[in-house]
Amino acid sequence: MPAPGATPRVRSVLAAMAAVLGVLALAACGAADVRTGGVQIQAVDAYGGDLAAEGTPKPGGVLRIGMDREPASFDPTVQNANPAAFAVYDTLMRLTPEGKAEPYLAKSMDSADGGLTWRMKLRPGVTFSDGTDLDADAVIVNVQRHIDAPSTPARTAAQSIASMRAVDPLTVEFTLKSPLGAFPAVFAQPIFAGSLGMIISPEALERYGDAIGEHPVGAGPFRFVEWVRDSQIVLERNPTYWQQGKPYLDRLEFRPLSDTESRYASVQNGDVDVILAAYNQELVRALQDPNLRVYYGPGDSGELLYFNFGRAPFDDRRMREAVVRALDLRALSASLYNNQLVTAQSLFGESSPFHSQQASQVWPAFDQEKARQLVDEYRAGGGSTAISLKTTTARGQFGELVQAQLAAVGIDVKVELFDLARYSAEVVQSGDFDLTTTVSSFDTPFPPVQRLLGTGGSANYGKYSNPQVDALLDEAASTSDEARRTEAYRQVELIVNQDLAVCWLSRAYLATITRAHVKGVDRYPSREMFYATLWRDG
């Protein structure tokens, strides 16, 4: 039955959900074919294609890439998501599918004392696209910018550095405040995860100052041409690129396409060659389209709801548990996810070495009656159960379904929608929400897990804090012992689930979807691409 006092809108959504649940019940009895649980969606070429099997790359041509939002900046010290940044900068290190950091733009990075001191050697002869040498001093200048910037997404790593020095023109020595076995990984991350490895020309930094985010100069495969806000970013081939013969393409054009339907239609009809997909709808349809190719891996973390720990009602665990138990993911799957919701109940995916089954076992199961009891108990103590759910315009239907499911257990939800730019600034970064949505995917635990769940983490928008979790995160990052690191992350996962730090919903749907003529895709599961290998076959 609808909750007493439910609005007509909520009642209509509840009725629709009841119909969905009825179909699910019939499916359980064999009367209908309704697939749930995400069994259709599986990892496919998560790290890119088989480049050797695709033939000899053809030089020339332009690729048009549809992004899911307008970037905020090319400055790595500015918190934002900017897929074009990897094309301009390259990273000093890169991550392997096993999550290890290996040299990329750098030549090597090693520690002889258990992770307290690290030496990075650079490749000789590498220059930025403006002709400036990429040397030890350039690396030090760039890393110092992160140390000096209080809001950099790489703050965790930057604050771990005690000193830096140029041993010689091509060798940088980092001395840390304490041993950090995972330190090389921070030179391999994309902007949004916090990267020390995207190096800007010191000459450009001096020339543009605070405006460097709109005038990037890197040593990557492409160089910046123009940025027309809300229209396109244009990059052209870097003729002095350090990898001889690459890149193959003449130009890249990045277009912000924030509407999910429009973005998918654009790659389907050929208006763009590639889209960086963010939602289940795009992924499912593309997997069924013979004219498109999909690169996807669910990875760790995923789609979740942030609780605001800084104010009532979610500073009370009972209300967090009520939300978790009230959400019927089968109904969400049937209504919004093409019956293919890849559900999540923990920080790490089931195939991850950092996942423990115990963490999944302590996660509260769907139980509306228990949720109502918790809400009634909280209300009886004088607490208000009226909350706000703030999300993006693309998640309007999702917000309505959450609103209906929570109304059914006595939580009155006001759904507020924002475009991506306002959402980032006015909701998550300001902390002005009770409940909000995000997708948090990462390619290696350090430093993203610190950012998401560590006290003061730059992506910990709900202000969750547990000293035991902080200590375990420090241990996992500092040790060079793989067994100790694994056990520390397993304990983090367990405690976070016991605390209900966030509300897990599903694994991420961050896919790269291309037309058939796009070859040479080399990527991270978080969608970040290494653009030097891309080429057009026609």
C-alpha positions in Angstrom: 0.0 0.0 0.0 1.2 3.6 -0.7 2.5 5.4 2.4 -0.2 7.6 4.1 -0.1 11.1 2.7 1.9 10.1 -0.4 1.6 12.6 -3.3 -0.2 11.6 -6.5 3.2 11.5 -8.2 4.6 9.1 -5.6 1.4 7.0 -5.7 1.7 6.6 -9.4 5.4 5.5 -9.2 4.5 3.1 -6.4 1.8 1.6 -8.6 4.2 1.2 -11.5 6.7 -0.5 -9.1 4.0 -2.8 -7.9 3.3 -3.9 -11.5 7.1 -4.5 -11.9 7.2 -6.6 -8.8 4.2 -8.6 -10.0 6.1 -9.4 -13.2 9.1 -10.4 -11.2 7.0 -12.7 -9.1 5.6 -14.3 -12.2 9.1 -14.7 -13.5 10.0 -16.6 -10.3 7.2 -19.0 -11.1 8.2 -19.5 -14.7 5.3 -17.5 -16.1 7.5 -14.8 -17.7 11.1 -14.3 -18.9 12.4 -11.5 -16.8 16.2 -11.6 -16.4 17.6 -9.9 -13.3 20.9 -9.6 -11.5 23.0 -8.3 -14.4 23.9 -11.7 -15.8 23.9 -10.4 -19.4 26.5 -7.7 -18.7 30.0 -9.0 -18.5 33.4 -7.5 -18.9 34.5 -7.2 -22.6 37.9 -5.8 -23.6 38.1 -3.8 -20.4 41.6 -2.6 -21.1 41.1 -2.1 -24.9 41.4 -4.2 -28.0 44.0 -6.7 -29.2 46.1 -4.0 -31.0 48.3 -6.5 -32.8 45.3 -8.4 -34.2 43.8 -5.3 -35.7 46.3 -4.9 -38.5 48.7 -2.2 -39.5 47.5 1.3 -38.3 46.6 3.8 -41.0 47.8 7.3 -40.4 45.7 10.4 -40.7 42.1 11.3 -40.1 39.9 12.8 -37.3 38.0 11.2 -34.5 35.1 12.8 -32.8 34.5 11.8 -29.2 31.4 12.4 -27.2 31.9 13.1 -23.5 29.2 12.9 -20.8 30.0 16.4 -19.4 31.8 19.6 -20.0 35.2 19.5 -18.3 36.1 22.2 -15.8 39.8 22.4 -16.5 43.0 20.9 -17.9 44.8 21.7 -14.7 45.6 18.5 -12.8 45.4 20.4 -9.5 41.7 21.2 -10.2 39.1 18.6 -9.2 37.2 17.5 -12.3 36.8 14.8 -14.9 38.5 15.6 -18.2 39.0 12.7 -20.6 40.9 15.0 -23.1 43.7 15.5 -20.5 45.2 12.1 -21.2 45.6 13.1 -24.8 47.5 16.3 -23.9 49.7 15.1 -21.1 50.4 11.3 -21.0 51.3 10.1 -17.5 54.7 9.4 -16.1 53.5 5.9 -15.0 50.6 3.7 -16.1 48.6 1.0 -14.5 48.7 -2.7 -15.6 45.5 -4.8 -15.5 46.8 -6.2 -12.2 46.8 -2.6 -10.7 50.6 -2.3 -10.7 52.3 0.9 -11.7 54.8 0.6 -14.6 56.9 3.2 -16.4 55.3 5.1 -19.3 56.5 8.6 -20.0 59.1 8.0 -17.2 61.8 5.4 -17.8 61.7 3.8 -14.3 60.7 4.4 -10.6 62.3 2.4 -7.8 62.8 2.4 -4.0 65.8 0.9 -2.3 64.6 1.5 1.3 61.1 0.0 1.5 59.2 2.9 0.1 60.6 5.9 2.0 62.7 7.2 -0.8 61.8 6.9 -4.5 63.9 7.6 -7.6 62.2 8.3 -10.9 64.3 8.3 -14.0 63.0 10.1 -17.1 63.5 9.2 -20.8 66.1 11.3 -22.6 65.1 13.6 -25.4 61.4 14.0 -24.4 60.0 17.5 -24.9 56.7 19.3 -24.3 54.8 20.3 -27.4 56.2 23.9 -27.0 59.8 22.6 -27.2 60.6 22.8 -23.5 62.5 19.8 -22.1 60.7 17.4 -19.8 63.4 17.1 -17.1 63.7 16.6 -13.4 63.1 20.3 -12.7 59.8 20.1 -14.7 58.6 17.2 -12.6 59.5 19.0 -9.3 57.7 22.2 -10.4 54.6 20.3 -11.2 54.5 18.1 -8.1 55.1 21.2 -6.0 52.0 22.8 -7.4 50.0 19.9 -5.9 51.7 20.3 -2.6 50.8 24.0 -2.6 47.2 23.5 -3.8 44.9 22.7 -0.8 42.1 21.4 -3.0 44.0 19.2 -5.5 42.5 15.8 -6.0 46.1 14.4 -5.5 46.3 15.9 -2.0 46.7 12.6 -0.2 49.8 11.8 -2.2 51.2 15.3 -2.3 51.0 15.6 1.5 53.1 12.4 1.9 56.1 14.1 0.3 58.8 15.5 2.7 61.2 16.7 0.0 62.2 16.5 -3.6 65.5 17.0 -5.4 67.0 16.7 -8.9 69.8 14.1 -8.6 70.7 14.9 -12.2 68.8 16.4 -15.2 66.8 13.2 -15.7 66.5 11.8 -12.2 64.1 13.0 -9.5 64.4 11.8 -5.9 61.3 11.9 -3.6 61.7 11.5 0.1 58.4 10.7 1.9 57.3 11.4 5.4 56.8 7.7 5.9 57.2 4.6 3.7 54.6 4.4 0.9 54.8 1.2 -1.1 52.0 2.4 -3.4 53.6 5.7 -4.2 54.3 5.0 -8.0 50.5 4.6 -8.6 49.8 8.2 -8.0 51.8 9.0 -11.1 49.5 6.8 -13.2 46.1 8.2 -12.3 43.6 10.3 -14.3 42.8 13.8 -13.1 39.6 12.8 -11.3 41.4 10.2 -9.2 44.3 12.5 -8.2 47.4 12.4 -10.4 50.9 13.6 -9.9 51.9 12.2 -13.3 50.4 14.7 -15.6 53.3 17.2 -16.2 52.8 20.7 -17.7 55.5 22.6 -19.5 57.1 25.0 -16.9 57.4 27.6 -19.6 53.6 27.4 -20.1 53.0 27.6 -16.4 55.1 30.8 -16.2 53.3 32.2 -19.3 49.7 31.4 -18.4 49.8 31.3 -14.6 46.3 30.6 -13.1 44.9 30.4 -16.6 46.9 27.2 -17.4 43.8 25.1 -17.2 42.5 26.7 -20.4 45.9 26.6 -22.2 47.4 23.2 -21.5 50.9 22.3 -22.8 52.0 18.7 -22.2 54.2 16.0 -23.7 51.3 13.8 -24.8 50.3 12.6 -28.3 48.2 15.7 -29.1 48.6 19.4 -28.5 45.9 21.8 -27.6 44.3 23.9 -30.4 41.1 25.4 -29.0 38.3 25.0 -26.4 34.9 26.4 -27.1 33.0 26.0 -23.9 29.9 23.7 -24.2 30.8 23.0 -27.8 34.1 21.3 -28.4 37.8 20.8 -27.5 40.1 20.5 -30.5 43.5 18.8 -30.3 46.0 18.2 -33.1 48.8 15.7 -33.6 52.0 16.5 -31.6 54.8 16.2 -34.2 57.5 15.9 -31.5 55.8 13.1 -29.6 58.2 10.8 -27.7 56.8 7.6 -29.2 58.1 7.6 -32.7 55.5 7.2 -35.5 52.6 8.0 -33.1 49.9 9.2 -32.8 48.3 8.0 -35.9 45.4 10.4 -36.0 45.7 14.0 -37.2 43.1 15.4 -34.8 40.7 14.8 -32.0 37.5 16.6 -31.3 35.9 16.2 -27.9 32.2 17.2 -27.6 30.2 17.5 -24.4 27.0 15.5 -24.7 25.5 15.4 -21.3 22.1 14.0 -22.3 22.3 10.2 -22.2 19.9 9.6 -25.1 21.4 12.2 -27.3 24.9 10.9 -26.6 24.0 7.4 -27.6 22.1 8.5 -30.7 25.2 10.5 -31.7 27.4 7.4 -31.9 24.7 5.2 -33.3 24.1 7.6 -36.3 27.7 8.5 -36.8 27.7 12.1 -35.6 30.6 11.0 -33.3 32.9 8.1 -33.6 33.3 7.3 -29.9 31.3 8.0 -26.8 32.5 7.8 -23.2 29.3 6.2 -21.8 28.3 6.6 -18.2 25.0 4.8 -17.8 23.5 1.3 -18.0 21.2 2.3 -20.9 24.0 3.0 -23.3 26.0 -0.1 -22.3 23.1 -2.5 -22.7 22.0 -1.2 -26.1 25.5 -1.0 -27.5 26.2 -4.6 -26.5 23.2 -5.6 -28.7 24.2 -3.4 -31.7 26.3 -5.1 -34.3 27.5 -1.8 -35.7 29.1 -0.7 -32.4 32.0 -2.1 -30.4 32.0 -2.0 -26.6 34.9 -1.8 -24.2 33.8 -2.4 -20.6 34.9 -3.6 -17.2 32.8 -3.2 -14.0 35.8 -2.6 -11.8 35.5 -1.8 -8.1 33.2 0.6 -6.2 30.5 1.8 -8.7 27.1 3.5 -8.5 26.2 4.5 -5.0 24.3 6.9 -2.7 26.2 9.2 -0.4 24.7 9.7 3.1 25.5 13.1 4.7 27.0 12.2 8.1 27.2 15.8 9.0 23.5 16.3 9.8 20.3 14.4 10.7 18.9 12.0 9.8 21.8 10.1 8.4 24.2 10.7 11.3 22.0 7.9 12.8 22.9 4.4 11.6 19.2 3.3 11.9 18.2 5.7 9.1 21.1 4.6 6.9 20.0 1.0 7.4 16.4 1.9 6.6 17.4 3.3 3.3 19.5 0.2 2.4 16.7 -2.2 3.4 14.0 -0.1 1.6 15.6 -0.2 -1.8 14.5 -3.1 -3.9 17.2 -3.4 -6.5 15.2 -6.0 -8.5 12.5 -3.4 -9.0 15.1 -0.8 -10.0 16.6 -3.2 -12.4 13.3 -4.0 -14.1 12.3 -0.3 -14.3 15.5 1.4 -15.3 18.3 -1.0 -16.0 16.8 -3.3 -18.7 16.7 -6.1 -16.1 20.5 -6.0 -16.1 21.5 -4.2 -13.0 24.9 -5.5 -11.9 24.3 -5.1 -8.2 26.9 -4.1 -5.7 27.1 -4.9 -2.0 30.7 -3.9 -1.2 33.6 -1.7 -2.1 35.4 -4.3 -4.2 34.0 -6.6 -6.9 33.7 -10.3 -6.3 36.7 -11.0 -8.5 39.0 -8.6 -6.6 41.7 -10.0 -4.3 40.6 -7.3 -1.9 37.0 -8.5 -1.6 35.9 -10.7 1.3 32.6 -12.6 1.4 32.2 -11.5 5.0 31.7 -7.9 3.8 28.8 -9.0 1.6 27.3 -11.0 4.3 27.0 -8.1 6.7 25.3 -5.9 4.1 21.6 -5.5 5.0 19.2 -7.4 2.8 16.1 -5.8 1.3 13.4 -5.9 4.0 10.7 -3.3 3.9 9.2 -4.3 7.2 12.5 -4.0 9.0 13.0 -0.6 7.3 9.7 0.6 8.5 10.5 -0.4 12.1 13.8 1.5 12.0 12.1 4.6 10.6 9.3 4.4 13.2 11.8 4.0 16.0 13.8 7.0 14.8 10.6 9.1 14.5 9.5 8.0 17.9 12.7 9.5 19.4 11.8 12.9 17.9 13.7 12.6 14.6 12.4 14.0 11.3 12.2 11.6 8.4 11.9 14.2 5.7 15.0 14.3 3.5 16.3 15.7 0.2 17.7 13.6 -2.6 19.8 15.7 -4.9 21.0 14.3 -8.2 21.6 15.2 -11.9 19.0 15.8 -14.5 20.0 12.5 -16.2 18.9 10.7 -13.0 15.4 12.1 -12.7 13.6 8.7 -13.1 16.0 7.1 -10.7 15.2 9.8 -8.2 11.5 9.2 -8.5 11.9 5.5 -8.0 14.0 6.0 -4.9 11.5 8.5 -3.7 8.7 6.0 -4.1 10.6 3.1 -2.4 11.5 5.3 0.6 8.0 6.7 0.9 6.8 3.1 1.2 8.7 2.8 4.5 7.8 6.2 5.9 10.7 8.4 4.6 9.5 11.6 2.8 11.9 12.4 0.0 12.1 15.7 -1.9 13.9 15.1 -5.2 15.9 18.0 -6.6 17.6 17.9 -10.0 20.7 19.8 -11.2 22.7 20.0 -14.4 26.2 18.5 -14.0 28.0 21.8 -13.5 25.7 23.0 -10.7 25.5 19.5 -9.2 29.3 19.3 -8.8 29.6 22.8 -7.3 26.3 23.2 -5.4 25.7 19.7 -4.1 28.6 17.3 -3.7 31.4 19.7 -3.2 29.4 22.0 -0.9 28.0 19.1 1.1 24.5 20.5 0.8 22.4 17.3 0.6 20.9 14.6 2.7 21.2 11.9 0.1 22.9 12.1 -3.3 24.2 10.0 -6.2 27.5 9.3 -7.8 29.5 6.8 -9.8 32.9 6.1 -8.2 35.1 3.7 -10.2 38.8 3.2 -9.8 41.6 1.2 -11.4 43.7 0.7 -8.3 42.8 1.2 -4.6 45.4 3.9 -3.8 44.7 6.7 -3.6 41.0 6.5 -4.7 39.8 4.6 -1.7 41.4 7.2 0.6 39.6 9.9 -1.3 36.2 8.1 -1.1 36.3 6.8 2.4 39.2 8.4 4.3 38.6 11.2 6.8 38.8 14.4 4.9 39.1 12.6 1.5 38.6 14.9 -1.5 35.7 12.6 -2.8 34.3 11.8 0.7 31.4 14.2 0.2 29.3 12.6 2.9 32.0 13.3 5.5 32.2 9.7 6.7 34.9 9.2 9.3 36.3 6.1 11.1 39.8 6.2 12.7 40.1 2.4 12.3 39.4 2.7 8.6 41.9 5.6 8.3 44.6 3.5 10.0 44.0 0.5 7.7 44.1 2.7 4.6 47.4 4.1 5.8 48.7 0.5 6.3 47.5 -0.7 2.9 49.2 2.3 1.2 52.5 2.1 3.1 53.3 -1.6 3.0 55.2 -3.3 0.2 53.9 -6.6 1.5 51.1 -7.7 -0.9 49.5 -10.0 1.8 49.4 -7.2 4.3 47.9 -4.8 1.8 45.3 -7.3 0.7 44.2 -8.0 4.3 44.1 -4.3 5.2 41.8 -3.5 2.2 39.6 -6.5 3.1 39.2 -5.1 6.6 38.4 -1.7 5.2 35.6 -3.2 3.1 34.1 -5.0 6.1 34.1 -2.0 8.4 32.7 0.3 5.8 29.8 -2.2 5.3 29.2 -2.5 9.0 29.1 1.3 9.3 27.0 1.7 6.2 29.3 4.5 5.0 27.5 4.7 1.7 24.6 2.8 0.0 26.0 0.6 -2.7 23.7 0.1 -5.7 25.6 -1.3 -8.7 28.9 -1.7 -10.3 29.9 1.1 -12.7 28.8 1.3 -16.3 31.7 3.4 -17.5 32.1 2.1 -21.1 33.9 3.2 -24.2 31.6 2.7 -27.2 32.9 3.1 -30.7 31.9 2.8 -34.4 33.4 -0.2 -36.2 36.1 1.8 -37.9 37.7 2.9 -34.7 40.8 0.8 -33.9 43.6 0.8 -31.4 41.6 1.4 -28.2 43.9 1.3 -25.2 42.2 2.2 -21.9 41.6 1.9 -18.2 38.2 0.5 -17.0 37.5 4.0 -15.7 37.2 5.1 -19.4 40.6 7.0 -19.5 42.2 6.3 -22.9 45.7 6.3 -24.2 45.1 8.1 -27.5 48.5 7.6 -29.2 47.4 4.2 -30.5 44.0 5.2 -31.9 43.4 5.0 -35.7 40.7 5.0 -38.3 40.1 2.0 -40.6 38.2 4.0 -43.2 
